[in-house]
Amino acid sequence: MLMSGSYQTPSKPRGGYTLLEILFVLMLIGLVGSLVVPRVDGLYDSVALSGEREDILNSLRTLSAYTRNEGVNLELDSEAARALLSAELSDGWSMSAEQDLRFLANGFCTGGAVILRHDSGRSWRYLLDAPYCTPRGPEDV
């Protein structure tokens, strides 16, 4: 027997997410992940290059002390200076002076500029301030 009045179906309590909502969230996570991962890899390469570049600059700073201790004059492009720096130049790096750069026997240098190049295609120019050849820069070349 039917009773007069309104008949209401029992409502189901909503207790979770639909499949469509879960798939949408997974798609967003995948999209964000695909944008972030390449940047992290590039960040690692950039930090590695920066550390190697600092090692090379530190070796340039030590040339003044070396010439003072040994009592010799050196030119940056000379064989002796290349031999001292070759241990510090990692694979893929090269360095050149824009003009004659001399380290004098008293530990002073004439100042100038050097260009560091990496096989990745990046180059940096550093100004070396006399009298101690303190590097200033870098400037992208």
Buried (B, 14 or more C-beta within 10 A) or exposed (E): EEEEEEEEEEEEEEEEEEEEEEEEEEEEEEEEEEEEEEEEEEEEEEEEBEEBBEEBBEBBEBBBEBBBEEEEEBBBEBEBBBEBBEEBBBEEBEBEBEEEBBBBEEBBBBBBBBBBBBEEEBBBBBBBEBEEBBBEBBEEE
